[in-house]
Amino acid sequence: MALLPRLRPSLQGFIGDNRAVAAMEFAIVLPFMLALYLGSIEAGNGFAVQFKASLAASRVADLTSQYTSIDNSTMSGILGAASLVVAPYTTSDMIVTVTQVTTDSKGQGKIIWSDLLNGTPQTVGNAVTLPKALQIANTSLIWSEVTYPYKPWLGFVFTKTINVYQTSYFYPRLSTSVSRVNS
């Protein structure tokens, strides 16, 4: 019992001391703020990759639609343009496909030719379901697809690879269709 009256002033001083409150609050909030900061960096990079993949799909379809006939060398340059658009992000795993689709009298699409970068082209002769607005009878379209496997740089918040898939459709500009010459 005699010990309690002697400890009372020390305990009151300890309870009333608020010098370390800010340090404790900082220690509690720091992990949440760090996760939020790193997550926003990773999300920002993911959105940038999505934008660049969309832009690459659009550019590939646009470039292809400007020809009446395309040979192997020209197609290689068109597909390579997607890599330039996606820069500074790596393009080693990016898949770029450009396909010509022709519709019948009912607006049903069929693949006429297909080329690719880092993947498998569409099978010639296969039927394709086009978006409703593009199911126009007896027409040709250039269909471009870009698949980009986004791997987060830090892997702190987003830990798995996210496959970004973008498509774009263009009508041929200089003719009713674009022929593909294998030379």
SULNORSUL-V911669 format. One record per residue. SS is DSSP state (2 for helix, 1 for strand, 0 for the rest). PHI is phi in whole degrees, 0 to 359 (999 if undefined). Layout:
SS:PHI + SS:PHI
This chain:
0:999 + 2:289 + 2:287 + 2:299 + 2:297 + 2:283 + 2:276 + 2:305 + 2:299 + 2:293 + 2:294 + 2:296 + 2:293 + 2:292 + 2:293 + 2:277 + 0:283 + 0:241 + 0:291 + 0:260 + 2:298 + 2:297 + 2:295 + 2:293 + 2:299 + 2:298 + 2:296 + 2:283 + 2:278 + 2:306 + 2:299 + 2:292 + 2:293 + 2:295 + 2:297 + 2:297 + 2:295 + 2:294 + 2:297 + 2:291 + 2:295 + 2:295 + 2:295 + 2:299 + 2:295 + 2:297 + 2:294 + 2:295 + 2:295 + 2:298 + 2:298 + 2:293 + 2:294 + 2:296 + 2:296 + 2:296 + 2:299 + 2:296 + 2:294 + 2:296 + 2:294 + 2:296 + 2:298 + 2:296 + 2:291 + 0:271 + 0:247 + 0:262 + 1:213 + 1:233 + 0:260 + 2:299 + 2:296 + 2:295 + 2:295 + 2:300 + 2:294 + 2:295 + 2:294 + 2:292 + 2:298 + 2:298 + 2:295 + 2:293 + 2:292 + 2:281 + 0:307 + 0:269 + 0:283 + 0:293 + 0:241 + 0:296 + 0:255 + 0:289 + 1:249 + 1:238 + 1:234 + 1:234 + 1:222 + 1:259 + 1:244 + 1:244 + 1:261 + 0:269 + 0:294 + 0:260 + 0:85 + 0:279 + 1:275 + 1:221 + 1:283 + 1:264 + 1:208 + 1:207 + 1:230 + 1:209 + 1:233 + 0:66 + 0:186 + 0:246 + 0:288 + 0:295 + 0:280 + 0:298 + 0:93 + 0:291 + 1:283 + 1:227 + 0:268 + 0:271 + 0:302 + 2:312 + 2:293 + 2:256 + 0:276 + 0:259 + 0:295 + 0:52 + 0:221 + 1:241 + 1:227 + 1:259 + 1:245 + 1:245 + 1:231 + 1:231 + 1:242 + 1:237 + 1:278 + 1:278 + 0:255 + 0:305 + 0:296 + 0:269 + 0:66 + 0:274 + 0:258 + 0:262 + 0:257 + 0:253 + 0:292 + 1:249 + 1:275 + 1:267 + 1:236 + 1:228 + 1:231 + 1:208 + 1:235 + 1:225 + 0:273 + 0:301 + 0:268 + 0:260 + 0:204 + 0:283 + 0:207 + 0:250 + 1:275 + 1:247 + 0:253 + 0:270 + 0:214
